Amino acid sequence: MIFLIPPTGYLYFDNINLNGKVDKAKFAYNSGQMMQSASLLYQFTGQEKYLTDAQNIAKGCHNYFFQDYTPENGEPFKLLKKGDVWFIVVMLRGFIELYQADKNETYLDSFSKSLDYAWGHARDEKGLFNTDFNGKTQDNRRWLLTQAAMVEMYARLAAIK
């Protein structure tokens, strides 16, 4: 993983290949894992620089992987963007670890609202989840990884609240 310079949002690129070419894709698991690591380093060492790093990564993730969303007849909130849910669950682990350190509920609230909305709008007739939490697009197939990641996210948030 390659860290982006702060003006680009404190997110991580995906990888560097053997020829040194940087894959500039940004996935939730890359930044989420680094957020979790920085949070743990802060908890273990007490050094504020690690907490600051985790908080900056969290802001970047919240800005990049969530979108402003206003449902019909509802209040606006930050909704998770469509993506690989098994990557998103890794980002949630980072947000939870950060919450353990700073008790800022902002990011977990966005996750909770996204999952609540997905429950009512992003499931098919069998109860299986799509990857688009607003429910506007439907996936042609269902992945076990997606369903397992949803279960993990609901369980982790239930254990925190």
C-alpha positions in Angstrom: 0.0 0.0 0.0 1.2 3.5 -0.8 0.1 6.5 1.3 -1.3 9.5 -0.5 -0.1 12.9 0.5 -2.6 14.8 2.7 -4.0 17.0 0.0 -5.4 13.9 -1.7 -7.4 12.9 1.2 -5.3 10.7 3.5 -6.2 7.6 1.5 -4.0 4.7 0.4 -3.4 3.4 -3.1 -3.9 -0.3 -3.7 -0.4 -1.5 -4.6 2.8 -1.2 -6.5 3.6 -3.9 -9.1 7.0 -5.5 -9.6 7.9 -2.9 -12.1 7.3 -0.1 -9.6 4.0 1.1 -11.2 1.5 2.3 -8.6 -2.0 1.1 -9.0 -3.9 4.3 -8.0 -7.2 2.5 -7.2 -8.5 3.3 -3.7 -10.3 0.5 -1.9 -11.9 0.7 1.5 -9.8 -2.2 2.9 -6.5 -0.4 2.2 -7.2 2.7 4.2 -9.4 0.9 6.7 -6.5 -1.4 7.7 -4.1 1.5 8.1 -6.7 3.4 10.2 -7.0 0.4 12.4 -3.2 0.0 12.7 -2.8 3.7 13.6 -5.5 3.4 16.2 -3.9 0.4 17.8 -0.5 2.1 17.8 -2.0 5.0 19.6 -3.7 2.7 22.2 -0.4 0.8 22.7 2.0 3.8 22.8 -0.2 6.8 23.8 1.6 8.8 21.1 -0.8 11.4 19.7 0.7 11.3 16.2 -0.9 7.9 15.7 -4.3 9.1 16.8 -4.0 12.1 14.5 -3.1 9.7 11.6 -6.1 7.5 12.3 -8.4 10.5 12.5 -7.1 11.9 9.2 -7.6 8.6 7.5 -11.1 8.3 9.0 -12.0 11.7 7.6 -10.6 10.8 4.2 -12.6 7.5 4.2 -15.8 9.2 5.2 -15.4 11.7 2.4 -14.5 9.2 -0.2 -16.4 6.0 0.5 -19.6 7.7 1.7 -22.0 10.0 -0.2 -24.5 12.5 0.9 -27.9 10.9 0.5 -31.5 12.1 1.1 -34.1 9.4 0.9 -37.7 10.2 -0.1 -39.5 11.6 3.0 -36.4 11.3 5.1 -33.5 13.2 6.6 -30.2 13.4 4.7 -27.3 11.2 5.9 -24.0 9.8 4.7 -24.6 6.5 2.8 -21.9 4.0 1.9 -21.2 4.1 -1.8 -21.7 1.0 -3.9 -18.6 -1.2 -3.6 -17.2 -4.5 -2.6 -18.8 -5.1 0.8 -16.1 -7.4 2.0 -13.6 -4.5 1.5 -16.0 -2.1 3.4 -16.1 -4.4 6.5 -12.3 -4.0 6.8 -12.8 -0.2 6.9 -15.5 -0.6 9.6 -12.9 -2.5 11.7 -10.7 0.6 11.4 -13.5 2.9 12.4 -14.4 0.8 15.4 -10.8 0.7 16.6 -10.6 4.5 16.2 -13.9 4.8 18.2 -12.3 2.8 21.0 -9.6 5.5 21.1 -11.5 8.8 20.6 -15.2 8.0 21.2 -16.2 10.0 18.2 -19.5 8.4 17.0 -19.7 10.2 13.7 -18.4 7.4 11.5 -20.2 4.6 13.3 -23.4 6.5 13.0 -22.9 6.8 9.3 -22.3 3.0 9.1 -25.4 2.3 11.3 -27.6 4.6 9.1 -26.2 3.0 5.9 -26.9 -0.6 7.2 -30.4 0.4 8.5 -31.2 1.8 5.0 -29.7 -1.2 3.2 -31.9 -3.5 5.3 -35.0 -1.8 3.9 -33.9 -1.0 0.4 -30.9 -3.2 -0.7 -32.2 -6.7 -0.3 -33.9 -9.0 -2.8 -37.0 -11.1 -2.3 -34.9 -13.8 -0.5 -33.4 -11.2 1.9 -30.0 -11.2 0.3 -28.1 -7.9 0.0 -27.0 -6.0 -3.0 -23.8 -4.0 -3.0 -25.7 -0.8 -3.7 -27.1 0.3 -0.4 -29.5 2.8 -1.8 -31.3 -0.1 -3.6 -31.4 1.7 -7.0 -29.3 -0.9 -8.8 -29.6 -4.6 -8.5 -26.8 -7.1 -8.8 -27.4 -10.1 -11.1 -25.7 -12.5 -8.7 -25.2 -12.8 -4.9 -21.8 -13.4 -3.3 -21.4 -15.2 -0.1 -18.6 -12.8 0.7 -21.1 -9.9 0.5 -23.6 -11.6 2.8 -21.0 -12.6 5.3 -19.6 -9.1 5.4 -23.0 -7.7 6.0 -23.5 -10.1 8.9 -20.1 -9.1 10.3 -20.9 -5.4 10.1 -24.3 -5.8 11.8 -22.7 -7.9 14.6 -19.8 -5.5 15.2 -22.0 -2.5 15.4 -24.4 -4.3 17.7 -21.5 -5.1 20.0 -20.4 -1.4 20.2 -23.8 0.2 20.7 
